[in-house]
Amino acid sequence: MALTDRQKKPTDAFKDPAQSLQSELDETNRALREVTLMLEQSRVEVGKLTQRNAAITAHLQQIQGQLDKIPPEEIRMAYNSALDAQQRLFVMRGQLEKLQNDQSHLERYKTMLEQFQGFSISGAKSGGVKGEKGALASVEMLVNAQEAERQRLSRLMHDGPAQALSNFILQAEIAMRLLGSDVEQARTELGNLKVAAMSTFQKVRNFIFELRPMMLDDLGLAPTIQRYVEMYKEQSGLDVSVIVTGNERRLEPYLEVLIFRAMQELVGNAAHHSQGNVIKIQADMGDSLIKLTVEDNGKGFDPDVINERSSLGLKLIKERVELLGGSLDIDSSLGKGSRIFLTVPVHS
């Protein structure tokens, strides 16, 4: 939503930000109810498909021991049924994980909207329209950042798993044609298909981890950062390292999400824009202050230019951190790499 129209009509600008926030919250609650219902339905379907897949697998094992006694058509039908069951189960498990991620994402977003709503009410009491503008601008920035992340993941899914699924169909057709003439070659093709499917499934899991790592909820910030760095190092080929110091412990969920997303954004920026090959991350979990430092050996940049033209992700990080009483500072110069410092107070 453009702000220029609001600026042209001062009397109508931010006419009712409380209503805008409430509408967004209502829509989020509606989406959350739908996702929760679909999640329950998907769990039931996955249970049924798992049972069916187990039965078909057992049938295939019987067939494999009697290949010379069973007609080729029956073998073909058995393999087609097995392939169909595996594909359906693979797709439904992926859908189940996506729905679980969507549910968690919507719950976090709902919590954040409720926080912004409280901030808006508090700002309206103390600062009038100025406080209302700040709250609504933060919500708009948040929504825009989420949309940009969805577009990025959409492109990755299209170029990766979606293309791989097209190849699966072709490999499956080749295997089906070979079943009547060369069973061994058909078995080889099915083995290749299984390997390709496992590789693609791992890529999908990596995308899901980027979108919302479940271990952040289960184990907390420090283990999740360390796991993410291992995965990123393996995927990118860069020399990425992390040191966690201080009192490793669970923080408030919103704080763990904020720091993890900040680390993600800063590491991504260093990898994609710095042209360096070494990224060092240090997270100091002090009793009253969390400090995150991301350093690279790249080409560096002019911090003043970045401050004027910074990405939506950096702006959102800075906005969130400052709302919590923290700061985001940049130390960089051309040809000398960069270091970005993030500090966030911990309220006991």
Buried (B, 14 or more C-beta within 10 A) or exposed (E): EEEEEBEEEEEEBBEEBBEBBBEBBEEBEEBBEEBBEBBEEBEEBBEEBBEBBEEBEEEBEEBEEEEEEBEEEEBBEBBBBBBBBBBBBBEBBBBBBBBBBBBBBBBBBBBBBEBBBEBBBEBBEEEEEEBBBBBBBBBBBBEBBEEBBEEEBEEBBEEBBEEBBEEBEEBBEBBBBBBEEEBEBBBEBBEEBEEBBEEBBEBBEBBBBBBBBBEBEEBBBBBBBBBBBEBBBEEBEBEBEBEBEBEEEEBEBBBBBBBBBBBBBBBBBBBEBBEBBBBBBBBBBEEEEBBBBBBBBBBBBEBEEBEEEBBBBBBBBBBBBEBBEBEBEBBBEEEEBBBBBBBBBBEE
